[in-house]
Amino acid sequence: MAFHCYLWHGDTATAQGPKRDSLCGDLGMATPPVMTRDWLRKPQSMLQRKASTPHGAVNWLEEAFEQHAPKMAYSQATDISPHDRFGLALAELQGGNDLSWGFPLIGSKYLALAIIAVR
């Protein structure tokens, strides 16, 4: 099994607004998809890393999360302890599940992180 790691950073209106389905449903656009598995069908430029183990994928997730945590709106970066947040992520990936997280950022921006398990 491999793990494909994706990141998108852009306007909140694109990721959550009324035009989300049309903007994100277009698989040729570099926007977060409507369906989690459709990350695999998005432009390859959105693929940040391919990991061969769940631990490798979670390492990428921790790096990406920490890079953007100072810009997270509200207390989303601290509501859950890192041990719990990334421990749960690891358990999901070890079970062969996909992972999709989204966070509003300061300044009407949005962060989407996803890890897709590929068999």
Phi, psi and omega per residue, in radians:
M1 nan 2.492 3.057
A2 -2.105 2.851 -3.109
F3 -2.263 2.083 3.140
H4 -1.699 2.197 -3.028
C5 -1.884 2.182 -3.071
Y6 -2.135 2.602 3.095
L7 -2.467 2.397 3.005
W8 -2.371 2.392 3.109
H9 -2.334 2.139 -3.112
G10 -2.950 -2.821 -3.101
D11 -1.267 2.407 3.107
T12 -1.009 -0.646 -3.119
A13 -1.052 -0.543 3.107
T14 -1.250 -0.787 -3.050
A15 -1.384 -0.493 -3.039
Q16 -2.301 -0.073 -3.051
G17 -1.348 -3.133 -3.090
P18 -1.138 -0.353 3.133
K19 -1.684 0.191 -3.078
R20 -0.928 -0.867 -3.066
D21 -1.063 -0.684 -3.140
S22 -1.321 -0.676 -3.141
L23 -1.263 -0.792 -3.049
C24 -1.531 -0.361 3.124
G25 -1.281 -0.335 3.091
D26 -1.347 1.874 -3.044
L27 -1.208 -0.240 3.103
G28 -1.478 -0.222 -3.121
M29 -1.559 2.515 3.108
A30 -1.437 1.204 3.099
T31 -2.334 2.770 3.117
P32 -1.143 2.434 -3.098
P33 -1.325 2.870 3.071
V34 -1.272 -0.760 -3.136
M35 -1.786 2.326 -3.048
T36 -0.946 -0.814 -3.099
R37 -1.112 -0.333 -3.139
D38 -1.254 -0.120 3.005
W39 -0.967 -0.625 -3.120
L40 -1.131 -0.360 -3.094
R41 -1.759 -0.002 3.112
K42 -1.400 2.932 3.139
P43 -0.970 2.445 -3.123
Q44 -1.032 -0.376 3.127
S45 -1.112 -0.323 3.132
M46 -1.445 -0.291 3.130
L47 -1.296 2.069 -3.090
Q48 -1.597 -0.612 -3.082
R49 -2.829 2.638 2.938
K50 -1.995 2.164 3.136
A51 -1.957 2.553 -3.125
S52 -1.650 -0.164 3.139
T53 -2.376 2.747 3.039
P54 -1.024 -0.647 3.132
H55 -1.096 -0.729 3.105
G56 -1.103 -0.680 3.120
A57 -1.176 -0.723 3.128
V58 -1.181 -0.606 3.058
N59 -1.034 -0.777 3.083
W60 -1.071 -0.783 -3.121
L61 -1.032 -0.771 3.111
E62 -1.073 -0.768 3.127
E63 -1.069 -0.836 -3.118
A64 -1.128 -0.747 -3.141
F65 -1.088 -0.860 -3.111
E66 -1.095 -0.620 3.114
Q67 -1.080 -0.646 -3.070
H68 -1.741 -0.191 -3.079
A69 -0.949 -0.692 -3.137
P70 -1.111 -0.330 -3.124
K71 -1.725 0.043 -3.094
M72 -1.279 2.397 3.102
A73 -1.300 2.678 3.111
Y74 1.092 -2.495 -3.121
S75 -2.036 0.537 -3.057
Q76 -1.092 -0.460 -3.136
A77 -1.318 -0.356 -3.053
T78 -2.112 -0.047 -3.120
D79 -1.063 -0.570 -3.118
I80 -2.126 2.391 3.132
S81 -1.127 2.578 3.093
P82 -0.970 -0.673 3.121
H83 -1.008 -0.827 -3.139
D84 -1.232 -0.807 -3.086
R85 -1.005 -0.909 -3.052
F86 -1.467 -0.408 3.018
G87 -1.152 -0.754 3.083
L88 -1.139 -0.689 3.104
A89 -1.067 -0.780 3.137
L90 -1.077 -0.761 3.136
A91 -1.075 -0.734 3.111
E92 -1.072 -0.822 -3.110
L93 -1.174 -0.660 3.095
Q94 -1.106 -0.475 3.083
G95 -1.449 0.022 3.125
G96 1.447 0.225 -3.133
N97 -1.533 2.701 3.015
D98 -1.447 2.830 -3.128
L99 -2.318 2.321 3.109
S100 -2.457 2.040 3.137
W101 -2.086 2.566 3.058
G102 -2.430 2.445 -3.089
F103 -2.413 2.252 2.970
P104 -1.225 2.437 3.110
L105 -1.990 2.827 3.096
I106 -1.070 2.498 3.090
G107 1.475 0.563 3.115
S108 1.018 0.611 3.095
K109 -1.919 2.897 -3.079
Y110 -2.498 2.521 3.107
L111 -2.090 2.225 3.045
A112 -2.051 2.238 3.081
L113 -2.157 2.368 3.132
A114 -2.536 2.527 2.996
I115 -2.236 2.176 -3.102
I116 -1.958 2.182 3.100
A117 -1.400 2.180 -3.117
V118 -2.034 2.158 -3.129
R119 -1.658 nan nan
